[in-house]
């Protein structure tokens, strides 16, 4: 497990080599002064050397903060803007093409998805673009087999796949922030009209697909001030999207659409949808998710129970859970994920009130692919609670990017379902006893596991294991 100090020292050494000219100029200035050179030569060499030398620690600290983004007290946010509830998740994704004039906005169900290619050339470094929020280089190309519903889409999930539409197979480039819409299996698409140059062509609207998938939450405030949560209400959201498209767009403040701020005609159309469309919420993920899962093929850390440095554990280091409230794309990317401006709500382990923090983070693509299931992240808290850092290995295991398994002392393998409720207490148990397990397999036959073997089995066998609210 890396530490901030280790990363800082490494970057300081690299910065010293890169900025070696600064100290060299200082030496040259000293030699020139000792030999009685003209004052302006001495002053010029001294100035260049001083600036170059001062840049070494500055560059090292800056790169260490970017590479190892700690969360400290200065990242706390007192006023986060819109009222973000605990279940709120706002994803500010890049815009999609507008489609041909007269194109119909309909729903498409993803029957199958496969990764075709993803091969940027940035490596571990950060790549920044000017003015382009969605470069093709950092998009995964995905092969999709879609069932595109007609304009009178029932929005009733897989029940309507057999009629009222057509199957389309094509390769598309998916923005990293929108990968979860593919896994969830519900997309908002535009279908070009018959008189268009490309009749019947399908264009995926990725930000709207996040809404339809339920990754981005959505609430509506009606004219009487009543708030209604319409997350995963597929039919109603489709109708709202059509209204918004017809009037040129409706602003969402956080995850809110406030009808009191709209013109009377548009507000009345929204209110009519609320009155006429009555439906049950769509599932978190449409049936057949295994045929759409991309997380196993995308870059990012593999899920694990996590390493536990002894010094960190003995001095009071522990784990806490946080939840993404907001993710906003930027123009900077790494190969394994985009750099995002994030807002997290941290839930302290001691039961004290939760608080919000704002931090710029590189979010792995394999985690983004399952964002519709969970927005929780695991934070590793330093001794004394002065700083925290996202532990992506533990986060990805908890999020269901990979599955876990416990091997009992008698050799019996006990698989844990994705997002099992037993995972979080197991991670904390291992941390409390200072036991590292940097894989997703917890083998109780190993000698180092003897001290926690009985407690692990009690947790696995006694926990109410649920996946997406379903008791198994």
MOZI-V543910 format. One line per field, one symbol per residue. ss: DSSP state (H for helix, E for strand, - for the rest). Layout:
ss: ???
This chain:
ss: ---HHHHHHHHHHHHHHH-HHHHHHHHHHHHHHH----HHHHHHHHHHHHHHHHHHHHHHHHHHHHH---E-HHHEE------------EEE-----------EEEEEEEEEEEEEE---------EE-------HHH-EEEEEEEEEE-------HHHH----EEEEEEEEEE-HHHHHHHHH-EEEEEE----------EEE-HHHHHHHH-----EEE-----EEE----HHHHHHHHHHHHH------E--EEEHHH--HHHHHHHHHHHHH------------HHH---HHH--------E---HHHHH---EEEEEEEEEEEEEEEEE--EEEEEEEEEEE-------EEEEEEEEEEHHHH-------EEEEEE-HHH--EEE-HHHHHHHH----EEEE-----EEEE-----HHHHHHHHHHH----E---EEE---HHH---HHHHHHHHHH---EE--EE-
